[in-house]
Every structure is written in structure tokens, then in C-alpha cells.
Amino acid sequence: MRDVRLGDDIDDFCVRCKRIMNHDVVSVMNGAPAKVRCRTCHSDHDYRHEQAPPPKVDARKAALFNEVLKKVDPEEAEAAAEGEVEEPAEESVAAAEAPAQAPAVKPDKKAVKGRAKK
């Protein structure tokens, strides 16, 4: 495989688009791309070797969530702490997927006509 040159087209994770997109090589160090420019949004960033950054997890929020979960259901809290969360029952999934009906509201006459009289 040949060395990477300036202007070459490579795939990389774009920090702005949040996807693996086509990039142009902007700078090269020791034969490897150092900075790239996204061909979609034109943002420059360091070459990330097509690796997405790890998701940000707030440890404090997770600890508070687990504390509340322990008070509600201790068995489920242990499973959540271990990373083993059970799937919800099919009945609750079907109820959650059912659309809620909105109450009928009469339109305002002024809003229908466009502008209010002075």
C-alpha cells in the first residue's frame, strides 16, 4: 500500500457529522495522516482512525439512578449495576406503543382568519 499524501481521500469519523464520512488529508506526520477535513461539513480535526469516541457517561447521574432504583426494586437495581437489564413484558411494550388520543380542541376563530381585529 502506498504512503498517504496531502489531498488523499480517506474515511474517518467526523466529530461534527457524528458519522464515518469521506475526508481529505490536510496534514501528514511520519507518513500517517495527522489532520483531515470532512468533505461534507468541511470541518478540520485530528485523524481518528475511523474510531468513534466513547459515549460520555456521567458517573454521578448513574450512581443517583442506581440509588433510586434500589429503593424501588432492589433485584432490578442489582441487574442494572451488573449491566443485565431484563426485557419488559410484551404487554407493557404493546401498551407503550399504542398511540394516545389527543382531546378534540376547537380552533380559535382569530387564529383561523389570520389576524385579530383591532
C-alpha positions as CSV (number, residue, x, y, z in Angstrom):
1,M,0.0,0.0,0.0
2,R,1.3,3.4,-0.9
3,D,2.0,6.2,1.6
4,V,-0.7,8.8,2.4
5,R,-0.3,12.1,0.6
6,L,-1.9,15.5,1.1
7,G,-5.3,15.7,-0.5
8,D,-5.9,11.9,-0.5
9,D,-9.5,10.7,0.2
10,I,-9.8,8.6,3.3
11,D,-12.7,7.5,5.6
12,D,-12.7,8.8,9.2
13,F,-15.2,9.6,12.0
14,C,-16.3,13.2,11.7
15,V,-16.7,14.9,15.1
16,R,-19.3,17.4,13.6
17,C,-21.3,15.0,11.5
18,K,-21.0,12.2,14.1
19,R,-20.6,9.6,11.3
20,I,-17.8,7.9,9.3
21,M,-17.5,10.2,6.3
22,N,-15.1,10.9,3.4
23,H,-12.3,13.2,4.4
24,D,-9.3,14.9,2.7
25,V,-5.9,14.6,4.3
26,V,-4.8,18.1,5.4
27,S,-1.5,17.3,7.1
28,V,0.8,14.2,7.3
29,M,3.3,13.3,10.0
30,N,5.7,10.3,9.7
31,G,3.8,9.0,6.7
32,A,0.5,8.9,8.5
33,P,-2.4,11.4,8.3
34,A,-2.4,13.8,11.2
35,K,-5.3,16.2,10.4
36,V,-8.2,15.7,8.0
37,R,-11.1,17.8,6.6
38,C,-14.6,16.4,6.2
39,R,-15.9,16.6,2.6
40,T,-19.4,17.0,3.9
41,C,-19.3,19.7,6.5
42,H,-15.7,21.0,5.8
43,S,-14.6,20.8,9.5
44,D,-10.9,20.1,10.3
45,H,-10.0,17.7,13.0
46,D,-7.3,15.1,14.1
47,Y,-7.3,11.8,12.3
48,R,-9.2,9.4,14.5
49,H,-8.5,6.1,12.6
50,E,-12.3,5.6,11.9
51,Q,-13.0,5.2,15.7
52,A,-15.9,7.0,17.3
53,P,-15.2,8.5,20.7
54,P,-16.6,6.5,23.7
55,P,-20.0,7.6,24.9
56,K,-20.0,10.1,27.7
57,V,-21.4,8.7,30.9
58,D,-21.9,10.9,33.9
59,A,-20.9,8.7,36.9
60,R,-22.7,10.9,39.3
61,K,-26.0,10.5,37.4
62,A,-25.6,6.8,37.1
63,A,-24.9,6.5,40.8
64,L,-28.1,8.6,41.6
65,F,-30.1,6.5,39.2
66,N,-29.0,3.2,40.8
67,E,-29.7,4.6,44.3
68,V,-33.3,5.4,43.4
69,L,-33.7,2.1,41.6
70,K,-32.5,0.3,44.8
71,K,-35.4,1.9,46.7
72,V,-38.0,0.9,44.1
73,D,-36.8,-2.6,43.1
74,P,-33.6,-4.0,44.7
75,E,-33.4,-7.0,42.4
76,E,-33.6,-4.9,39.3
77,A,-31.0,-2.5,40.7
78,E,-28.5,-5.3,41.1
79,A,-29.1,-6.4,37.5
80,A,-28.7,-2.8,36.2
81,A,-25.5,-2.4,38.2
82,E,-24.1,-5.6,36.5
83,G,-25.4,-4.5,33.1
84,E,-28.0,-7.2,32.8
85,V,-31.3,-5.4,32.3
86,E,-34.3,-7.6,31.7
87,E,-36.6,-7.0,28.7
88,P,-40.0,-5.6,29.6
89,A,-43.0,-7.8,29.3
90,E,-44.8,-7.9,25.9
91,E,-48.0,-6.4,27.4
92,S,-46.2,-3.3,28.7
93,V,-44.4,-2.9,25.3
94,A,-47.7,-3.1,23.4
95,A,-49.3,-0.6,25.8
96,A,-46.3,1.8,25.3
97,E,-46.6,1.5,21.5
98,A,-50.3,2.3,21.4
99,P,-50.8,5.9,20.4
100,A,-52.6,8.2,22.9
101,Q,-55.6,10.0,21.5
102,A,-55.5,13.8,21.9
103,P,-58.7,15.6,23.0
104,A,-60.5,17.5,20.3
105,V,-59.9,21.2,20.5
106,K,-61.9,23.8,18.6
107,P,-59.8,26.2,16.6
108,D,-59.7,29.8,17.6
109,K,-61.6,32.0,15.1
110,K,-59.0,34.7,15.2
111,A,-56.2,32.2,14.6
112,V,-58.1,30.7,11.6
113,K,-58.7,34.1,9.9
114,G,-55.0,35.0,10.3
115,R,-55.0,38.2,12.3
116,A,-57.1,39.7,15.0
117,K,-59.2,42.9,14.6
118,K,-58.0,46.0,16.4
